Amino acid sequence: MRSGAGDWRGIAAAQGGLITRAQLAEAGMARWGVAHRIASERWQLLSPTVIATTTGELSDVQRIWHAVLHAGEGAMAGGLTAAELAGLKNWRREETTVLVPYRRGRPRALPGVRFVRVRRSLTAVGSPPRCRIEPAVLLFAAADRSERTAQGVLAAVVQQQLTSPESLLEWLDRLAPLRRAAVLRRAIEDIEGGAQSLAEMDVRRMCRTFGLAEPLRQVKRRDADGRIRFTDCEWRLADGRTLVLEVDGGFHMEVEHWENDLARQRALAGTDRVIVRRTARELRDEPERVARDLLMLGAPVAA
């Protein structure tokens, strides 16, 4: 072991206990010293170039470090992996996404890792190194097969206060040309207008398409038991009553949620309120039927 070989410890500590062979050599660690630690099972050989200085199963963060170090210089977590590192909740994927500079070529495959070669110049932040959340989710949204998923993740990062519609629009321009850019721009503009979920975005589109007035959203109400509730959408009718639209996602079909929703509806009901429930699927696939029902109940038309 040459002088300075102890420097590897600080490098490994900053990388979740992982280090590359090149970093070990630069720190002065002789090849025989590396081989001895692996053979004695003090270290783990994760791939031909990456070594774990810890034993046991890797943590989620270590798996990301492994993928990034394996990909080489300039690599960083991207997509929903980067978004989760930035704090995004409820969008977890088992597959790790790593962005790799196009000039470096495609890294050797790793199980559970998707390497995406990018020509754009992006600056990594954080540890493990990750793409900023705006380009991370926009590049994911542009590449994902589902427009619904693409729009949903944009709503989620704003709703969870991880970024703003203004920042997303700025990055949308910076990333041009970008697949599906027009769709993403409309979604961000809907979010900027107050929609914080796919269902709210669908309501906004239904109103524009079929001429309904924009509803009030997430209205604070006190129910019969005195608890604070928030309704999805409300319209003030000409006769003074209020028309309430509640949009139920798939989880509402579970027995416990279904019963809770029925109890919630009873507690919010009154002679001055008409409550209509529709599924998110109906709103998405059959907006004309939902709009027709609302108009028949007196929902106001747009001015």
C-alpha positions as CSV (number, residue, x, y, z in Angstrom):
1,M,0.0,0.0,0.0
2,R,1.5,3.3,-1.1
3,S,1.5,6.5,0.9
4,G,-2.0,8.1,0.9
5,A,-3.8,4.8,0.7
6,G,-6.0,5.9,3.7
7,D,-7.7,8.6,1.6
8,W,-10.1,6.0,0.1
9,R,-12.1,6.0,3.3
10,G,-13.3,9.5,2.9
11,I,-14.2,8.9,-0.7
12,A,-16.1,5.7,0.1
13,A,-17.9,7.4,3.1
14,A,-19.1,10.2,0.8
15,Q,-20.5,7.6,-1.7
16,G,-22.5,5.4,0.7
17,G,-19.6,3.1,1.3
18,L,-19.0,2.4,-2.4
19,I,-15.9,3.2,-4.4
20,T,-14.5,2.4,-7.9
21,R,-11.3,0.6,-8.7
22,A,-10.0,3.8,-10.3
23,Q,-10.7,5.8,-7.2
24,L,-8.9,3.2,-5.1
25,A,-5.9,3.3,-7.4
26,E,-5.8,7.1,-7.3
27,A,-5.9,7.0,-3.5
28,G,-2.9,4.8,-3.5
29,M,-4.5,1.4,-2.8
30,A,-2.5,-1.4,-4.3
31,R,-4.4,-4.0,-6.4
32,W,-3.4,-6.8,-4.1
33,G,-4.9,-4.9,-1.1
34,V,-8.2,-4.6,-3.0
35,A,-8.1,-8.3,-3.9
36,H,-7.3,-9.4,-0.4
37,R,-10.3,-7.4,1.1
38,I,-12.6,-8.9,-1.4
39,A,-11.3,-12.4,-0.9
40,S,-11.6,-12.1,2.8
41,E,-15.2,-10.9,2.4
42,R,-14.5,-7.6,4.1
43,W,-15.6,-5.9,0.8
44,Q,-18.0,-6.8,-1.9
45,L,-17.3,-6.8,-5.6
46,L,-20.5,-5.4,-7.1
47,S,-19.4,-5.1,-10.7
48,P,-16.0,-5.1,-12.5
49,T,-15.5,-1.5,-11.6
50,V,-17.4,-0.9,-8.4
51,I,-16.7,-2.2,-4.9
52,A,-18.7,-2.0,-1.6
53,T,-16.6,-1.4,1.5
54,T,-19.6,-2.7,3.5
55,T,-21.1,-6.2,3.7
56,G,-24.7,-7.3,3.5
57,E,-27.6,-6.2,1.3
58,L,-27.3,-2.8,-0.3
59,S,-29.6,0.0,0.8
60,D,-31.7,1.9,-1.8
61,V,-29.2,4.8,-1.7
62,Q,-26.3,2.4,-2.2
63,R,-28.0,0.8,-5.2
64,I,-28.3,4.3,-6.7
65,W,-24.6,5.0,-6.0
66,H,-23.7,1.6,-7.5
67,A,-25.6,2.5,-10.7
68,V,-24.1,6.0,-11.0
69,L,-20.5,4.9,-10.3
70,H,-20.9,2.0,-12.7
71,A,-22.0,4.4,-15.4
72,G,-18.9,6.6,-15.0
73,E,-18.1,10.3,-15.1
74,G,-21.0,12.6,-15.6
75,A,-23.7,10.1,-14.7
76,M,-26.5,11.0,-12.4
77,A,-29.8,9.6,-11.2
78,G,-32.7,10.7,-13.4
79,G,-36.4,10.2,-14.0
80,L,-38.5,9.1,-11.0
81,T,-35.3,8.0,-9.2
82,A,-34.1,11.6,-9.1
83,A,-37.6,12.8,-8.2
84,E,-37.8,10.4,-5.3
85,L,-34.4,11.6,-4.0
86,A,-35.7,15.1,-4.2
87,G,-38.6,14.2,-2.0
88,L,-41.4,13.0,-4.4
89,K,-43.8,10.6,-2.6
90,N,-46.0,7.8,-3.9
91,W,-44.3,7.6,-7.3
92,R,-41.7,4.9,-6.4
93,R,-40.4,2.6,-9.2
94,E,-38.3,-0.5,-8.6
95,E,-36.2,0.3,-11.6
96,T,-33.3,2.8,-11.1
97,T,-32.9,5.4,-13.8
98,V,-29.5,6.8,-14.5
99,L,-28.7,9.5,-17.1
100,V,-25.4,9.1,-18.9
101,P,-23.7,11.7,-21.2
102,Y,-24.2,10.5,-24.8
103,R,-20.5,10.8,-25.5
104,R,-19.6,8.1,-23.0
105,G,-21.5,5.4,-24.8
106,R,-23.9,2.9,-23.2
107,P,-22.6,1.3,-20.0
108,R,-22.6,-2.4,-19.4
109,A,-26.1,-3.5,-18.3
110,L,-26.9,-3.8,-14.6
111,P,-30.0,-5.7,-13.3
112,G,-32.7,-3.3,-12.2
113,V,-31.1,-0.3,-13.8
114,R,-32.2,1.7,-16.9
115,F,-29.4,3.8,-18.4
116,V,-30.6,6.7,-20.5
117,R,-28.1,8.4,-22.8
118,V,-28.7,12.2,-23.0
119,R,-27.2,14.8,-25.3
120,R,-28.3,17.7,-23.1
121,S,-25.8,19.3,-20.7
122,L,-27.3,18.8,-17.2
123,T,-25.7,19.7,-13.9
124,A,-25.9,17.2,-11.0
125,V,-27.0,18.2,-7.6
126,G,-27.2,16.3,-4.2
127,S,-25.8,13.0,-3.1
128,P,-26.1,10.6,-4.8
129,P,-25.7,12.9,-7.8
130,R,-29.1,13.5,-9.4
131,C,-30.7,15.5,-12.0
132,R,-32.7,18.6,-10.9
133,I,-36.3,17.7,-10.3
134,E,-37.6,19.8,-13.2
135,P,-35.6,18.2,-16.1
136,A,-35.9,14.9,-14.3
137,V,-39.7,14.8,-14.4
138,L,-40.0,16.5,-17.8
139,L,-37.6,14.0,-19.5
140,F,-39.6,11.2,-17.8
141,A,-42.9,12.6,-18.9
142,A,-41.7,13.0,-22.5
143,A,-40.5,9.4,-22.7
144,D,-43.2,7.5,-20.7
145,R,-45.7,5.6,-22.8
146,S,-48.7,7.1,-21.0
147,E,-49.7,10.7,-21.3
148,R,-51.8,10.3,-18.2
149,T,-48.8,9.3,-16.2
150,A,-46.8,12.1,-17.7
151,Q,-49.4,14.7,-16.7
152,G,-49.9,13.1,-13.3
153,V,-46.2,13.3,-12.2
154,L,-46.1,17.0,-13.2
155,A,-49.2,17.7,-11.0
156,A,-47.6,15.7,-8.2
157,V,-44.3,17.6,-8.0
158,V,-46.2,20.9,-7.8
159,Q,-48.8,19.6,-5.4
160,Q,-46.0,18.3,-3.1
161,Q,-44.4,21.8,-3.4
162,L,-41.1,20.4,-4.9
163,T,-41.2,22.9,-7.7
164,S,-43.5,25.4,-9.4
165,P,-45.4,25.6,-12.7
166,E,-43.2,28.6,-13.6
167,S,-40.0,26.5,-13.1
168,L,-41.4,23.6,-15.1
169,L,-42.3,25.9,-18.0
170,E,-38.9,27.5,-17.9
171,W,-37.2,24.1,-18.1
172,L,-39.6,22.9,-20.8
173,D,-38.2,25.7,-23.0
174,R,-34.6,24.9,-22.0
175,L,-35.1,21.3,-23.0
176,A,-36.5,22.0,-26.4
177,P,-37.0,20.1,-28.6
178,L,-38.9,17.7,-26.4
179,R,-41.3,15.0,-27.3
180,R,-44.9,15.7,-26.3
181,A,-44.0,19.3,-25.4
182,A,-47.4,20.7,-26.4
183,V,-49.2,18.2,-24.2
184,L,-46.9,18.9,-21.3
185,R,-47.2,22.7,-21.7
186,R,-51.0,22.4,-21.6
187,A,-50.8,20.3,-18.5
188,I,-48.5,22.7,-16.7
189,E,-50.7,25.6,-17.6
190,D,-53.7,23.7,-16.1
191,I,-51.6,23.1,-13.0
192,E,-50.7,26.8,-12.9
193,G,-54.4,27.6,-13.0
194,G,-54.9,25.7,-9.7
195,A,-55.4,22.0,-10.7
196,Q,-53.3,19.9,-8.4
197,S,-54.3,16.4,-9.6
198,L,-55.2,14.6,-12.8
199,A,-58.9,14.6,-11.8
200,E,-58.8,18.4,-11.4
201,M,-57.1,18.8,-14.7
202,D,-59.8,16.5,-16.3
203,V,-62.6,18.7,-14.8
204,R,-61.0,21.8,-16.2
205,R,-60.8,20.2,-19.7
206,M,-64.3,19.0,-19.5
207,C,-65.5,22.5,-18.6
208,R,-63.6,24.1,-21.5
209,T,-64.8,21.4,-24.0
210,F,-68.5,21.4,-23.0
211,G,-68.9,25.0,-22.1
212,L,-69.4,24.7,-18.3
213,A,-68.3,27.5,-16.0
214,E,-65.1,26.8,-14.0
215,P,-66.0,25.4,-10.6
216,L,-64.6,26.3,-7.2
217,R,-62.1,23.6,-6.2
218,Q,-61.2,22.1,-2.8
219,V,-63.8,24.1,-1.0
220,K,-63.5,24.0,2.8
221,R,-66.7,22.8,4.4
222,R,-67.7,21.8,8.0
223,D,-69.8,18.6,8.1
224,A,-72.7,17.6,10.4
225,D,-70.2,16.3,12.9
226,G,-68.2,19.6,13.0
227,R,-65.2,18.2,11.1
228,I,-63.5,20.2,8.3
229,R,-63.9,18.6,4.9
230,F,-62.8,19.7,1.4
231,T,-65.0,19.1,-1.6
232,D,-63.5,18.5,-5.1
233,C,-65.7,20.9,-7.2
234,E,-68.6,23.2,-6.5
235,W,-70.9,25.4,-8.6
236,R,-73.4,27.9,-7.3
237,L,-76.8,27.3,-8.9
238,A,-79.3,29.9,-10.0
239,D,-81.7,28.9,-7.3
240,G,-79.1,29.5,-4.6
241,R,-78.2,25.8,-4.0
242,T,-74.7,24.4,-4.5
243,L,-73.9,21.6,-6.9
244,V,-71.0,19.5,-5.6
245,L,-69.0,17.1,-7.8
246,E,-66.8,14.5,-6.0
247,V,-64.4,12.5,-8.2
248,D,-63.5,9.0,-6.8
249,G,-60.3,7.3,-7.7
250,G,-59.9,3.5,-8.0
251,F,-59.0,3.1,-4.3
252,H,-62.5,4.5,-3.4
253,M,-63.9,1.1,-4.6
254,E,-62.3,-0.6,-1.6
255,V,-64.9,-1.5,1.0
256,E,-63.5,0.7,3.8
257,H,-63.0,3.7,1.5
258,W,-66.4,3.2,0.0
259,E,-68.2,3.1,3.4
260,N,-66.2,6.2,4.6
261,D,-67.2,8.0,1.4
262,L,-70.8,7.3,2.0
263,A,-70.6,8.5,5.5
264,R,-68.8,11.6,4.4
265,Q,-71.4,12.3,1.7
266,R,-74.2,12.0,4.3
267,A,-72.4,14.4,6.7
268,L,-72.0,17.0,3.9
269,A,-75.5,16.6,2.5
270,G,-78.1,19.3,3.1
271,T,-81.2,20.8,1.5
272,D,-79.0,23.5,-0.1
273,R,-76.4,21.1,-1.6
274,V,-76.7,18.5,-4.5
275,I,-73.9,16.0,-4.3
276,V,-72.9,14.1,-7.5
277,R,-70.2,11.4,-7.5
278,R,-68.3,10.2,-10.5
279,T,-65.3,8.0,-10.9
280,A,-62.0,9.3,-12.3
281,R,-62.4,6.8,-15.1
282,E,-65.8,8.3,-16.1
283,L,-64.4,11.8,-16.1
284,R,-61.4,10.7,-18.2
285,D,-63.2,8.5,-20.7
286,E,-66.7,9.8,-20.8
287,P,-66.5,13.5,-20.0
288,E,-69.5,14.3,-22.3
289,R,-71.8,12.2,-20.0
290,V,-70.5,13.8,-16.9
291,A,-71.0,17.3,-18.4
292,R,-74.5,16.4,-19.6
293,D,-75.5,15.3,-16.1
294,L,-74.1,18.4,-14.5
295,L,-75.9,20.7,-17.0
296,M,-79.2,18.8,-16.4
297,L,-78.7,19.5,-12.7
298,G,-78.3,23.2,-13.4
299,A,-74.5,23.7,-13.6
300,P,-73.9,27.2,-15.0
301,V,-72.4,27.6,-18.5
302,A,-69.3,29.7,-19.1
303,A,-69.8,33.3,-19.8
